[in-house]
Amino acid sequence: MKNTQYLFIDRSKQPPSEISVEQLGIHERMPPGTVRHGGDRFPVLFMFFHSPAQVWLAGADPAPAEQCLIIWDRGAWHHYGNEVQEWDHSWMMIHGDRLAHLLAATATPLSTLLKLQAESLCLRYFRLLYDELQQHGNEDQVMLEGILHLWLHELVRARAHGGAAPEVPARLMEVCRHMENNLRQPMSLADWAHRAKLSVSQFSALFQRHYGCSPMRYAANLRLQRSARLLLDPNISIKEAAAAVGFTDSLYFSRQFRRRLGCSPSAWRRRYG
């Protein structure tokens, strides 16, 4: 078994919110044996097994779980481990109304072993969530929801491709970095395609294949997520937050914000600011 550092964060005493991570552990190595817990008040539990282990589901015979992800549903009972040797897993306890919405929207199978061979994918998102929670004192709902939404969407693609999400081409990642660094500037599909050295139609099709949405929608989501973070600063007006991400019309910005995030910018500020 690889000698990997165990990372752990405990936020179980934080007040509940629309998405709350109670605890998260990365590469926790366990002695031989199995774990049994769960029940009515237990939150959703994400778990990835890095080494040989077994999972018992609904009274069935034990199933091999190495290199498998399971997302135990809220209130489920859990039974897993390895009775004969040390085993390694990463996990997260999480709950909230928005989490339930994301799981339903992506049709994510719950309390089911997902044999995806997607260790690097899962570790990437466990680490993103760990870093977000470790570096910031308060839970940023926009960031948590964004990370989880991307993770669940990548799981959809991994399942569709038989367990391995296709690698995103470097040219697309460079365009996305350009989008993130230039949200105030006018958006141009032709410019993005030129940067990727592709025709507009080729670029749009490739982007849709890897990100599951059009380039324009992706950039619009980036703008609104950035504006939502800016609105948490009481010194920044709604008009200034809109302008900072490229919206010159405050009314249009408010309509788009409400459509994508479910409430007006002012309501968002009252709720999370």
ZIBEL-V151156 format. One line per field, one symbol per residue. ss: DSSP state (2 for helix, 1 for strand, 0 for the rest). psi: psi as a letter, one per 40 degrees, with the letter a starting at -180 (. if undefined). burial: I if it has 24 or more other ideal C-beta (glycine too) atoms within 12 Angstrom, else O. Layout:
# ZIBEL-V151156
ss=???
psi=???
burial=???
This chain:
# ZIBEL-V151156
ss=000000111100000000011111111111001111110000011111100001100000001100011111000011111100001111111110222222222000000011000022222222222222222000002222222222222222222200000000022222222222200000002222222000022222222222200022222222222222220000000222222200000222222222222000222222220
psi=higihhhihhfeeiiiadhhhdihhhfhhiihiihhaaadehihhhhhhdihiihhhfeiiihhehfiihhhiheiiihiaheeiiihiiihhiiidddddddddefhhifhhhgeffddddddddddddddddehdihhddddddddddddddddddddffehhihhidddddddddddefddiihhdddddddefiidddddddddddeeiiddddddddddddddddeeheehidddddddeehehdddddddddddeeiiddddddde.
burial=OOOOOOOIIOIOOOOOIIIIIIIIIIIIIIOOOOIOOIOOOOIIIIIIIIIIIIIIIOOOOOOOIIIIIIIIIIOIOIIIIIOOOOIIIIIIIIIIOIIIOIIOOIOIOIIIIIIIOIIOIIIOIIIIIIOIIOOOOOIIIIIIIIIIIIIIIIIIIIIOOOOOIOOIOOOIOOIIOIIOOOIOOOIOIOOIIOIIOIOOOOIIOIIOOIIIOOIIOIIIIIIIIIIIIIIIOOOOOIOOIIOIIIIOOOOOIIOIIOOIIOOOIOOIIOOIO
